Amino acid sequence: MLEQVNDNNIEKMRKSFFKYLIPSMVATVLIGLYIVVDGYFIGNAMGDIGLAAINLVYPIGSILYSFGMMIGIGGAVLMSISLGSNDLENFNKVKVNTFLTLIFGSVILTIILFIFKNNLITLLGAKGEIFDETNNYITIIILASFSQTMSSGCIPMIRNYGKTIHAMSFMATGLIINIILDYFFIYVLRWGMRGAAFATVSAQFVVVILSIYYLFIKKDHRMRIRFSDYDFNIVKRILSIGLSPFGLHMSPSFIVVIANLQCLKYGGNIAISAYSVLNYLMSSILLVLEGIAEGCQPLISYFQGAKEHKLKINTLKKGITFALILSLLIFTLLMINRNRVGEFFGSSLESNNIINFALPIISFVFIFQSIVRLLTSYFYASGRDKVSNFITYLTRCL
């Protein structure tokens, strides 16, 4: 993708819709499957208590992931715009500043979350046995948060290099490692929630190593990272663009917090166990839709830099059409198999009945979310971050 812009390259990018779309969808699904895999092993090993515990602290993990995506996508958008306008010097500046911001930000975030860890767990509604289990899990996640923040931030940068298969394969490698370690730590060593946490951070650390190698060490991408290159003007632009992706990824967690507290108040552990399964499904499917938006983003940003505005609009139309078809297909599949969802996660009969009742209600939202996410992505990918931020946070408030 690091080529001078000309008519041939623009035409090649125009024809690259599915080259970017499919791997980006798969990569975001793989990110969501980290949570689902933990839920599957914990649910079948520990039952409703384990599912409730891991769901209560889901928002804390979401903070780490959203923070990394904010910086990574903000930097990736500027990288693609620089490529589209033939400014390779600025491309490299943005890449270095994005990486340094990920490092500084992850250190600060780790310190803050660790200091307020117990307060956050209590605020999220954990008590008694569930508090102990959530603490076992989230302590390890926070202490190793560098791996989650860096992995979620580096993947968009690799994707915007045009190496969508690399980004997807790195995430797939991490997921496979996570599954193997989950089985070993939870079933063989019987580490419970700690085992799930160790499996997750270990797998994500592998993704970080692969990403750093590709971005900065691999021969054709090799470059020195110097703290003297840190440019606050570039960082400010990265964060401004990334604020919208942050809102898209983080806002569902506020809904999760409210729903968890209501479940605990009116339905107890059974209700929150049922909601945890619904949350796994919602999070994973929304990530599929987010993958469509992220697949369109490099193309839209590239065309923005190349001043090919008709191609930008065409990419948006293709993305919305594809997202609507896919969301309708997902809705249909969930309705056909809704009786089996709770059983897959090891839910009790009572939890499964709640899931069966609630699934049709939450599934309907996917159709509308697909449009909102594509429109938001279009604006921040074009560098129009004020419009994208307005759409993101207005819809969340509503």
Secondary structure, DSSP 8 states (H G I E B T S, - for coil): --S---HHHHHHHHTTHHHHHHHHHHHHHHHHHHHHHHHHHHHHHHTHHHHHHHHHTHHHHHHHHHHHHHHHHHHHHHHHHHHHTT-HHHHHHHHHHHHHHHHHHHHHHHHHHHHTHHHHHHHTT--HHHHHHHHHHHHHHHHTHHHHHHHHHHHHHHHHTT-HHHHHHHHHHHHHHHHHHHIIIIIIS--THHHHHHHHHHHHHHHHHHHHIIIIISGGG-----GGG--HHHHHHHHHHHHHHHHHHHHHHHHHHHHHHHHHHHTHHHHHHHHHHHHHHHHHHHHHHHHHHHHHHHHHHHHHHTT-HHHHHHHHHHHHHHHHHHHHHHHHHHHHTTTTHHHHTT--HHHHHHHHHHHHHHHTHHHHHHHHHHHHHHHHHTT-HHHHHHHHHHHHH-
